[in-house]
Amino acid sequence: MKSHLLTSEDYLLLITSRSISEVVEFLMKKDYRDKLSRLPFVEIDEYKLEELFNEMLSDRFYFLVDISHGVIKEVLKSFSRRLEIENLKRIMRTKHGGEEIRSEELLPIPERYLFINFPALIKADSVEKVVKLLRETDYFKLIDYLDLYRRYKMLIILESALNKIYFQMLWRVIEDIPDKKDVKDLIGLEIDLTNILNIIALVSSRIDPYVIEKTIVNIYYRIAERKLRQLAHSTISDAAEILATTPYYGVAGEILNLISRGETAKIESVIRRKIFRRAVETLINKSMSLAYVFAYLYLSEIENRNLTTIVFGKRLGLDGKKIRDLVSV
């Protein structure tokens, strides 16, 4: 299945293509052919393509869940709830912005794995209503952050809380699987980077440090808890010095440089690029480990983001260099 993923060379060809039509023509030679062939060519636009990319991502994730058994199945189900988390974030972002969202804009989740009543959330008229509708789900602790959201009017507080809930659920079930150290190397990297990114974003917005501390995912893999708390109580100008003695000095420096230049749209791609490289290393060095499966899923997710970035970049008329800066390869 890994051999069906797009390569770095594929991405470069897509980035330099002249139009969305050329992107579609290229993807017709790949695994996307069957899904593309179902659509009349005149109906294909960036939104239809995004829906198609989301279908492919869901297929890849839940195919592996379906064919697995026992504790590995439970872990893959837990890991796959990141699609559910992404949907919750998409819904809350539209409510926060006073906009509408259609079910087609969400990542498709097979009914047998649905834990959330998404149609009800789509109909909710505010972020507060969405959070309250989640009280009877695994995300019930989100309501503890609602007052902070109301006070600061910043959605990142609720998104950080969602990350915290997700990673805590996932980390617990990893303990029972084979090759858990290899798997933790991948997921722990994502947790550490998520913490650093969220803290820096909140510090730059001058949020109360004690509020920032509440959003930290309390799983500390290769960065000490004291460092993250110190970072929460720092200023942006001090952040690089605090992170200088951690394994993430380089990536933190990139994030801080982007913030200083006002290029915050590129920050997420910095994080994804780091995960992309670790996942590729895992595929090369851990071919007999269960971590290989998680590396494949990370790369599938990054492929989804990359393709969506490319087609919307083409539609917006961005040049190849700007798209390249937003793509993770």
C-alpha positions, 0 to 999 in steps of 0.5 A: 500500500505504501507504494501507492502513495505519491512520491516527492517527484510526483508532488513537484510535477503537480506543483509545476502543473499549469492548471487543475485540469493537468492535476486531474490528468496526472491523478488519473494515472494514480490510485485516484483514477476510479474515484475521478472516473465517477465524476463528469469532467465538467463538474470537477473543481477544487471542492469536488477534488477535496471531497474525493481526496477526503474519501481516499484518506478515509478508505485508507484509514478504515481499510486497515482498521477493518482488517486488523484484530484484537488490541491492534484494531483498538489502537488503529480505531483510536488513531483513526479518531483523528479524522473525527477530531478534524471534523470537529475542528472544521465545524467549530471554525465555521461556527466561530466565523459565523459561516455554514458548513455542509456534511460533504466538507467533512472527512467521511467516517464509516457508520460503524465507526461513528461516535458523534452526531455530526448532523446535529453539530452542523445544525448548531448555531454557535461554538457554545452549542457544539460544545454542549452537544458533545457533553455525552461523548468522549469529548465531555471535558471540552466544556471545561474550556468553554469559559476560556473560549468566551473570555478570549474569543480564540478557537485555538483554546478549544482546538488545543483541548481537543488535541489533549483529549485525543492524544490522552485516549490514544496514548493509553491504548498504545501501552498494550501493543507490540513495538510500542516504543517505535510507535511512540517515536512517531506519535510522541513526535507529533504530541511534542510538536503540537504542544510547542506550536500551540504554546507559541501561538498562545504566547504570541497572542498574549494569553495568560500563562496559566491558561496556556498551561491548561491547554498543554497535552500532558504527555511529555515525550522528548521535551520536559514538562518544565520546559513547556511550562517555562515556555508558557510563561515566556515571551516570543523573544525568549522562546528560542532560548528556552527551546535551544536545549531541546531536540526541537530547537530547529523546528521551533526556530522556523516557527518563530521566524515565520511568526516574526515575518507574519507568515503564519499560514506556513507554520502548519506545513513546518510541523507536517514536514517534520512528521513527513520526514520521520514517517519516511525514516520509519518506513526505511528503518522499521519495515518489520515494526508495527510503526510502519503501519502508523508511518503509512497512515501519517503519510496518507494524511499528509498526502491528503493535505498536500493535494488539497493545498495544491488544487486550492493554490492553483485555483487562487493563482499562487505561483509554484514557489508559494505552493511549494512552501505550503506542501510537506515533502 
